[in-house]
């Protein structure tokens, strides 16, 4: 198993060496984090939204 190692580092960037498998795993984790953040943002917006009855909701959707 290949270890992850830092090849170079400066104030703005880090260059690392890692296996393709680990890189793909990190990419999937990052995508999952973005989806979770979007869901969390939507839930917060939902909490702040005014309560609507069925007719108001349908009218609101039609207005889009």
C-alpha positions in Angstrom: 0.0 0.0 0.0 1.4 3.3 -1.0 1.7 6.0 1.6 0.6 9.6 1.0 3.6 11.9 1.0 4.1 15.6 0.6 6.4 16.4 -2.3 6.4 20.2 -2.0 4.7 22.9 0.0 4.6 26.6 -0.1 2.3 29.3 1.2 -0.4 28.7 -1.4 -0.1 25.1 -2.5 0.8 21.6 -1.5 1.9 18.8 -3.9 1.2 15.3 -2.7 1.8 11.8 -4.0 -1.0 9.3 -3.3 -2.6 6.2 -4.9 -5.3 6.6 -7.5 -7.6 4.7 -5.2 -7.1 7.2 -2.3 -7.5 10.2 -4.7 -10.8 8.8 -6.0 -12.0 8.2 -2.5 -11.2 11.8 -1.5 -13.0 13.1 -4.6 -16.1 11.1 -3.6 -15.9 12.4 -0.1 -15.7 16.0 -1.4 -18.7 15.5 -3.6 -20.7 14.0 -0.7 -19.8 17.0 1.4 -21.0 19.4 -1.3 -24.4 17.6 -1.5 -24.7 17.6 2.3 -24.0 21.3 2.4 -26.7 22.0 -0.2 -29.2 19.9 1.7 -28.4 21.7 4.9 -28.7 25.1 3.2 -32.1 24.0 1.8 -33.3 22.9 5.2 -32.3 26.2 6.7 -34.2 28.1 4.0 -37.2 25.8 4.6 -37.3 26.7 8.3 -37.4 30.4 7.4 -40.0 30.1 4.7 -43.6 31.2 5.5 -46.1 28.5 6.2 -48.5 28.0 3.2 -51.6 26.0 2.7 -52.0 23.7 -0.4 -53.4 26.4 -2.7 -50.8 29.0 -1.8 -48.0 26.4 -2.4 -49.5 25.4 -5.8 -49.8 29.1 -6.8 -46.2 29.7 -5.7 -45.0 26.8 -7.9 -47.0 27.9 -10.9 -45.4 31.4 -10.6 -42.0 30.0 -11.1 
